[in-house]
């Protein structure tokens, strides 16, 4: 009996993150847009423990595409999604700088598409849920 209860408890704990994976922001999300004259393509993986990993590309200058990774924490309520970046390129950042704090107005379009509006920049980001093996596509505005 004790083994069955332990197994049931373990399965419940394992199942919780899977159920949460259907809810924003848990999962992997892709977006691209122009902000401050830069064309950004970004995949953000938000985990159930409140952390994120972001892989980004600045493809503004097709001759010199820049890639970066960052990690941090996220928080979400029904109307607002926030991120605090803790590292960029594996190096800790000064989190007292406003630059590393982002706050977005949230709108759900459907289970796999959401919109985030950044009041600080005026940019609206359309996010799409993507698979674990998703890779950022070649920039459409760059000749291949």
C-alpha positions, -999 to 999 in steps of 0.1 A, spaced: 0 0 0 28 24 10 45 18 -24 13 25 -43 9 58 -24 45 67 -31 40 59 -68 8 79 -69 25 109 -52 54 107 -77 31 105 -107 12 135 -94 44 155 -91 56 145 -125 22 152 -141 19 188 -127 46 203 -149 30 185 -179 -4 200 -172 12 234 -167 29 232 -201 -4 240 -217 -5 274 -200 14 306 -208 43 312 -202 54 276 -196 70 262 -227 90 275 -257 79 306 -275 91 322 -307 88 358 -317 104 383 -340 100 421 -345 118 453 -349 128 473 -318 150 504 -318 158 498 -355 170 462 -348 154 431 -362 152 406 -334 143 369 -335 139 353 -301 131 319 -286 122 320 -249 119 288 -228 99 295 -197 101 269 -170 76 261 -142 101 270 -116 99 307 -126 131 308 -147 137 314 -184 163 309 -210 163 331 -240 182 326 -273 181 356 -295 194 369 -328 199 404 -341 197 400 -378 195 437 -387 227 436 -406 225 404 -426 263 405 -430 269 404 -393 242 385 -375 246 386 -337 234 358 -314 230 359 -277 217 339 -248 203 352 -215 187 337 -184 165 351 -157 133 349 -138 97 355 -149 64 363 -132 29 363 -146 -6 373 -136 -37 375 -158 -27 408 -174 11 413 -169 42 392 -178 75 403 -164 111 392 -169 143 400 -150 174 391 -169 202 377 -146 228 367 -172 237 375 -208 262 353 -225 268 334 -193 279 366 -175 259 381 -146 244 415 -153 237 445 -130 200 438 -122 197 473 -107 197 487 -142 162 491 -157 174 477 -190 173 442 -175 136 445 -163 109 440 -188 71 442 -182 45 434 -209 7 437 -212 -5 402 -219 -32 391 -244 -41 355 -251 -51 348 -287 -53 310 -283 -34 282 -265 -4 286 -289 -4 323 -296 -2 353 -273 6 390 -277 29 410 -254 29 448 -255 59 465 -241 48 500 -229 84 510 -224 92 506 -261 58 507 -277 65 473 -294 40 445 -297 55 410 -298 34 381 -312 46 349 -296 39 314 -310 44 282 -290 71 260 -307 84 225 -303 116 216 -283 135 211 -315 125 244 -331 154 264 -345 153 301 -353 147 303 -391 169 323 -415 159 359 -414 133 365 -442 147 399 -450 182 385 -457 190 370 -490 200 333 -486 
